[in-house]
Amino acid sequence: MVLLLNIDFQRDWRSDFYKKLWNHCWHRRILNADNLIFIGFGFPSTDMHTRILFESAARKRNGFKNIVLCYKGNNKDAFHVASSMLRNKKRPVVFSNGLDEIMENIDGVLIKLNE
């Protein structure tokens, strides 16, 4: 016997929740942000929705002032995506040794974001 489950995500309560959440983020936060800090998020190719959301906001507002990336290891894709979202051909600030590294340098990060 084969049981096939099909969830209609257009009618599922989770779908409605995430639509409202991202709509709120778009209008109230992302479009008004000068600086973005991504901790543990590296713009994976499997998460096109989030990538498109931030790239669209960057185009609409002519780029973000600063982007900070914090992750473990080398993530050239995240660096490339973040670089494309910055104005004036700036480069993202990268902490590739994770949360410990960004916390050790938090004063410098805050100074950079307030420039």
Secondary structure, 3 states (H helix, E strand, C coil): CCCCCCCCCCCCHHHHHHHHHHHHHHHHHHHHCCEEEEECCCCCCCCHHHHHHHHHHHHHCCCECEEEEECECCCHHHHHHHHHCECCCCCCEEECECHHHHHHCHHHHHHHHCC
